[in-house]
Amino acid sequence: MSGDRPSPLVIERILRDRQGIWQQIVAEHDLNRLTGRMLASSAIALACYGAVLGAFHSPLMALTSALKLPLLFLVTLAICLPTLYLFNLVFGARLSVRQSLSLVMVAITVTSMLAVAFAPISLFFLITAPDYGFFKLLNVAILTLSAVVGLRFLTGGMQVLNDHGLLAPEAAQAQTAQAALPAAAPDSGQVAAPVAVPVGAAVAGSAGSVPNGATPDATSSAVAAPAQVPAQGAPAGVSFPPGMLPPGHPASQHQWSARPVRRGEPTERPASMTLLYIWILLFGFVGTQLAWTLRPFFGDPDRDFALFRSIDGNFYAEILRTIANL
């Protein structure tokens, strides 16, 4: 993060120094403290936003919504986190429970802080346009947008862990390391890429060579680029740039290595990344159903206060019905 003094707000560090957050999770450095700060920040932010939701009905509803909204996110996390962890284990990822928890808490922290940033807007419409259906749809849209942004942080963090090899099975990592090692020297009949050697290296067998004991004439004493020598066993007509020794030459065995490793090639997406998107859908379905179970959060002004409503219908049918009644 920019500056020498760390920010006391964990959300500011997440937004300004997300790479530092990912590196801390990769190294599993002080994750308990980081997770505790994110948990406290998320609970406070969700409580504040929940109070705005319940304020549409009564102060008592505001108090209960301030308690139920953090409970909604934390219980959803408790239900879905084991599935995410086991998904990674099944497909060979090496994430620990603390790393998985920290990653999901980053997403929840971003979601809660973005939601509470919208609280003044929600409060403004509560005062100026106190329509129950519109207020409910407005806040559902705010929470949905906040959750989408938060889950984008989750996928970004998982991608960083994938780049560090924590999502790849150990066998795949071993194969990658094996491919990166230099192979044995090529056969004399193979032509490898030329490697530069000192210009002063003498090249035997060139067109300008003279018999043993003979003295080169004056015209041959001028310093010129070394002659091009065909590789031993190579097809006729194959030559190498000046200053290069062909493969098979006694002085070139230590200079020829394996084929260069191609970089920048797209890597195959690990199965754990694919399952992450499935888990996100699961997290969304569990969260919406739990929200429907813990309702009311807004409180219908035509009905008396109640801590919970009877479980009938579902969240999606209620949203469609509210849109139709606008």
Secondary structure, 3 states (H helix, E strand, C coil): CCCCCCCCCHHHHHHHCHHHHHHHHHHCCCHHHHHHHHHHHHHHHHHHHHHHHHCCCCHHHHHHHHHHHHHHHHHHHHHHHHHHHHHHHHCCCCCCHHHHHHHHHHHHHHHHHHHHHCHHHHHHHHHHCCCHHHHHHHHHHHHHHHHHHHHHHHHHHHHHHHHCCCCCCHHHHHHHHHHHCCCCCCCCCCCCCCCECCCCCCCCCCCCCCCCCCCCCHHHCCCCCCCCCCCCCCCCCCCCCCCECCCCCHHHCCCCCCCCCCCCCCCCCCHHHHHHHHHHHHHHHHHHHHHHHHCCCCCCCCCCCCCCCCCCCCHHHHHHHHHHHC
